[in-house]
Amino acid sequence: MNEKPITVLAISGSEHPDGTTADVLEHAAKILADCGALLDVVHLGQLRVSPCGPCGDCNVRPRPCEVDDDVSAIVDRMIAADGIVYATPVHGFGTAALMQAFIERAGVGHLRFTRPLANKVAGAIVTGRRYSHTEVYSHLVKNALLNRMILVGSGMPPIVYSGETGDGEGLDMVRSMLHRMVDMIGVLREHRTLTGRDALTPQTRNERQRVGA
Ligand SMILES: Cc1cc2nc3c(=O)[nH]c(=O)nc-3n(C[C@H](O)[C@H](O)[C@H](O)COP(=O)(O)O)c2cc1C
């Protein structure tokens, strides 16, 4: 049987189309290609991602955010992918603003209702000059887990130090994480083929609708 190739979607929080994060994702694309998998990249810097506004509607209503920008289309691409990689630079000892805005808008405005990314395989990559990579890694990890994704590790976290000499150890961790993501996606697919059902219970209840309502 001809199965469609594994597709991993990377969300890049860098504003530089040719920066360090883009370089690392090019490296990731080659690693995945060697495994017969595809990498698709969402460059947040090239799309419209408005920051969360003051309305607070999504605290009460059970429908996605109606702000007219590209977040909804990005979420659809995430839902269509087999795996998600959050990739972001460190800015000001924290997550770069583009990624932070996306996490807020996608998470609170779209994903909190039915958790459509549940049971998707997830990974995270952080680039930065020297400081606070692990704090940012923890931030991305918590958001993947919040969305009930299956987080795959790499040994040491895939954090890549930017600089002229390159960071071979960081890139090795990226490779290790991607190999484990492909393996995990393969295991989940195999389970579905053998049993006709998903390995983990689908999570579709709308968290904004009361049980029995
Ligand atoms: C506004 C700004 C703030 C930054 N803050 C940090 C920081 O706190 N820690 C750090 O290690 N690097 C910091 N950097 C460096 C970037 O994280 C690093 O150069 C990264 O690899 C850039 O990725 P990019 O080329 O994909 O944008 C900062 C860069 C910018 C532009």
The ligand as an SDF file (V2000), in Angstrom:
LIG
                    3D

 31 33  0  0  0  0  0  0  0  0999 V2000
   15.7970   41.7520   19.6810 C   0  0  0  0  0  0  0  0  0  0  0  0
   16.7500   40.6090   19.8820 C   0  0  0  0  0  0  0  0  0  0  0  0
   16.9290   40.0970   21.1520 C   0  0  0  0  0  0  0  0  0  0  0  0
   17.8040   39.0200   21.3650 C   0  0  0  0  0  0  0  0  0  0  0  0
   17.9200   38.4980   22.6040 N   0  0  0  0  0  0  0  0  0  0  0  0
   18.7040   37.3940   22.7930 C   0  0  0  0  0  0  0  0  0  0  0  0
   18.7850   36.7760   24.0840 C   0  0  0  0  0  0  0  0  0  0  0  0
   18.1660   37.1800   25.0440 O   0  0  0  0  0  0  0  0  0  0  0  0
   19.5740   35.6760   24.1990 N   0  0  0  0  0  0  0  0  0  0  0  0
   20.3110   35.1880   23.1550 C   0  0  0  0  0  0  0  0  0  0  0  0
   21.0220   34.2190   23.3380 O   0  0  0  0  0  0  0  0  0  0  0  0
   20.2380   35.7460   21.9190 N   0  0  0  0  0  0  0  0  0  0  0  0
   19.4570   36.8260   21.7180 C   0  0  0  0  0  0  0  0  0  0  0  0
   19.3650   37.3940   20.4830 N   0  0  0  0  0  0  0  0  0  0  0  0
   20.1240   36.7970   19.3860 C   0  0  0  0  0  0  0  0  0  0  0  0
   19.2470   35.8470   18.5270 C   0  0  0  0  0  0  0  0  0  0  0  0
   18.4920   34.9780   19.3390 O   0  0  0  0  0  0  0  0  0  0  0  0
   20.1100   34.9870   17.6170 C   0  0  0  0  0  0  0  0  0  0  0  0
   20.9000   35.8100   16.8300 O   0  0  0  0  0  0  0  0  0  0  0  0
   19.2370   34.0740   16.7770 C   0  0  0  0  0  0  0  0  0  0  0  0
   19.9970   33.0270   16.2710 O   0  0  0  0  0  0  0  0  0  0  0  0
   18.5930   34.8370   15.6560 C   0  0  0  0  0  0  0  0  0  0  0  0
   17.8620   33.9470   14.8460 O   0  0  0  0  0  0  0  0  0  0  0  0
   17.3440   34.4310   13.4220 P   0  0  0  0  0  0  0  0  0  0  0  0
   18.5700   34.7490   12.6130 O   0  0  0  0  0  0  0  0  0  0  0  0
   16.5780   33.2850   12.8830 O   0  0  0  0  0  0  0  0  0  0  0  0
   16.4910   35.6250   13.6660 O   0  0  0  0  0  0  0  0  0  0  0  0
   18.5210   38.4730   20.2700 C   0  0  0  0  0  0  0  0  0  0  0  0
   18.3440   39.0240   18.9770 C   0  0  0  0  0  0  0  0  0  0  0  0
   17.4690   40.0720   18.7990 C   0  0  0  0  0  0  0  0  0  0  0  0
   17.2800   40.6410   17.3950 C   0  0  0  0  0  0  0  0  0  0  0  0
  1  2  1  0
  2  3  1  0
  2 30  2  0
  3  4  2  0
  4  5  1  0
  4 28  1  0
  5  6  2  0
  6  7  1  0
  6 13  1  0
  7  8  2  0
  7  9  1  0
  9 10  1  0
 10 11  2  0
 10 12  1  0
 12 13  2  0
 13 14  1  0
 14 15  1  0
 14 28  1  0
 15 16  1  0
 16 17  1  0
 16 18  1  0
 18 19  1  0
 18 20  1  0
 20 21  1  0
 20 22  1  0
 22 23  1  0
 23 24  1  0
 24 25  2  0
 24 26  1  0
 24 27  1  0
 28 29  2  0
 29 30  1  0
 30 31  1  0
M  END
$$$$
